[in-house]
Amino acid sequence: MPREVVVEDLWWRYAGGDWILKGINFTVDEGEFLVVVGPNDSGKTTLARSLNGLIPHSVRGDFKGRVLVSDMDTLKQGIGGVSTKVGMVFDDPEAQFILTKVEDEVAFGPMNLGLSPEETEKRIMWALQVTRLEGQIFKEPADLSGGQKQRAAISATLAMRPEILVLDEPTSMLDPIGKAEVMSVLRDLKEKQDITIIVFEHHLDELVEMADRFMLLYKGEILREDKTRDFFSDPSFLYEKGVRVPEVCLISEKLERDGIFDKVYLTLSQASRSLSKHLKERPSIAPAEKEAREFETLGDEIIRVEGLHYRYPDGTIALRGIDLTIRRGEFIAFIGQNGSGKTTLSKTLNGLLRPTKGRVSVFGMDTTKVSTVELAQRVGYTFQNPDHQLFKGSVKEELEFGLDNLSRIGKLDPTEKKGRISEAMKTAGISEGLLEEHPYMLSKGLRQRVAIASIIAMKPDVLIIDEPTTGQDMSQSIEVMRFLDGLNKLGHTLIVVTHEMWVVANWTKRTVAMLNGEILLDGPTREVFSRPDELMKTFVQPPQIARLAQDLKNYGYPPVVVTVDEFYESTKELLR
Amino acid sequence: MQRTFLSYIPVDSIFMKVSASTKLSFFFLFNFYPFFISNPLLNFLSGIIAFLLTLRARVNLRTISKYYKLFLTLAFIIFVSSAFFGESLAGPSREVIVRLGPINVYKGAMAFGLEAYSRVFALVCGMLFWLAITTGTELFAALEKLRIGYNLRISIVMIFRYFSVFDGDYHVIREAEKSRALDLSTIPIYKRPLHFAYYLVPLVMLVIKRALETGAAMESRAFKGTKLYKGMISKGKETYLTKKYYRLERVDVLAIISMIAILAVILVGRFYFGWAWFMNPFY
């Protein structure tokens, strides 16, 4: 097979920095589908941008080695020239739109290539057909869902007819529906179009079924590179290196070690088929009572929502008659697709939004009669993007910010500040050495922790965190969730708004699933995940391991298995 | 509905039928006019006409009402400060209209304040009208036809394209401040400027990040154009966007000629003939 991409001894460092890429060597054949995985800061984005010439042409730094794409040397060719061979899709669908209509956006690239209006129009229609966006052709990008926006970005790139398509974390900012849409497009591209695909991603559940090869990038070096099946032969190793290994692979490894499986399976259907050969049909074994016991130990009611409606100034009805009670010490997940009302609901709990109709009372206070500042002391809120909530020039000042505001209005004795900051730093794992650093010089994960710590310093009883794991790799996500779990054990009531079902399954005790501004399901997490048909209405799927258990429910698996360890324990019991 | 820079207009709005170049000439007329006219009455009239055209276009006013409030409030502050506290604007006559305690309200200062406010009023109404009826692609096509340089063209479009995104960021930042017990609406107005810096840090950082990301996306799509594209423009050939958005009907030609004529009359009348009714009669 002719080689489409050849990377030879590639080294790169940004101006004034350390080497990010350290002697990278790999090739990609024509028509191949390669997935590059690795923790954050491993160099994935840097490598992606080296493939289309952004590095070294748009960024200052030191470049060594060679990158050839379709025999074109990216160092000698300008980005415009390379863009005729390599198309690139970025992680933020919003930041990739230049013009204000899908059709025009897709036309932008071909137009820059100097194509005639007629040829441009043909390419637009073809690209939109490939991504199944013909129906959205006249829509504005701002009126599209996240998945549609990303598909539009893929169309805009495909319209340039590149031979190689590079996608840098294309699903990281999307909800489950959006992720599924993008994966579906990639599947179609692989099967029906003659194009080489290189995807840099954390979410691998669907990619294991599509990709020909995987590559692990770790601290700027290629640690492993193999065909898909062989790459996942040692899931624990990959997991330790921060790869978000599909749960099916993790459980397969455990069962392979026990001699039940003969290999590590990559897909749910493979694992299900193999396991069913070892089991007999029988009724379900009793589910764990752990969650029921935990519910019994919860405290008094602290938040009550009654008949809550909310309508935005532009007329959008976001909440339709929500009734909800939250007790002290709970750890709750709000789930649902984008636009379901999760974030709107969470913002009514700390007074950022006031009910259009209905009532929200927080610690007995009606939120319409109390100021947001007053509520901020009881209910802390951190936003999805930490960059929206960092105001000062150093971490120390950032941690002091909220406390200074409380002191100014007489709600905090200034002598308490130092102690609170020290406590918040310890809880959030922020070292003294970071205190004088500018928050924006920190990694995204650390910025998120600084933002959370600055809220914790205010000692709210309730903490609402919007998407705590977005943009984080596996290790960082686990670290953040363990930290939040620690807060919950210290007595904080936590609400997380999230799209990550494995986070919900492993840490939260109660799940509220929303659809079109209403609560569809509300109960212990396991109970919610045991109702997949209803959950599907919210376009949310239970974690992969839960789906495997449900697939095997006729063989005795309890309906409430949601983690790999639970599945493993259930399997051992069933095989006894 | 068709989304524009700042709002939405129905697809059957009369201004959807107007070409990109006609819309661009609206911009020049409504935004240059107040610089040459110092008569507050004419400026107020210009602003009212722009507002009436906004209504005629059936713009979704709910999405832009906040901009009217914001900019006209700022303009009112300018009026008050110059009219009531602008002793240096009193003029040689120093005629006092009224005394408010220790404050002398001078006729000259009041006239100046009124003039300043009327110019801002006209500018704001004109600008909001243009932003409410124009899309980014139309502006791009119009500038392309005028052979404005590619970098400048795309920069202008991006400024307007990201205005509403910037606005969205500002609102989230405000919410984040409230979550940290800082609500500017509860702070005395004279103390608020001290806290404005807290907006700037995250806004600037977000703008820089977005600029880098969008720049990377544009470069990946042959931004700046290939030689073939540049050749097309220099030879006056149609590109996909100019073919689609730059259709000049008879009404467009008439509209553009009329607006050029109005601007020409203003310039000649103001600077050559010195027509009095372009000047401020309240001095």
Interface residues (C-beta under 8 A of the other chain):
Chain A: R49 N52 L54 H57 S58 I79 G80 S83 T84 G87 M88 F90 D92 E94 A95 Q96 F97 I98 L99 T100 K101 D104 A107 F108 G109 P110 M111 N112 L113 G114 L115 P117 T120 E121 E140 A142 D143 A153 A156 T157 M160 P313 D314 G315 K347 N350 G351 L352 S371 T372 V373 A376 Q377 G380 Y381 T382 F383 N385 D387 H388 Q389 L390 F391 K392 G393 F401 G402 N405 L406 I409 K411 Y440 S454 I455 M458
Chain B: Q2 R3 T4 F5 R62 T63 T135 G136 T137 F140 I154 V157 M158 R161 S164 V165 D169 V172 I173 E175 A176 E177 K178 S179 R180 A181 L182 D183 T186 Y198 V201 P202 M205 L206 K209 R210 E213 T214 G215 A216 A217 M218 E219 S220 R221 A222 F223 K224 G225 T226 K227 L228 Y229 K230 G231 M232 E238 T239 Y240 L241 K243 K244
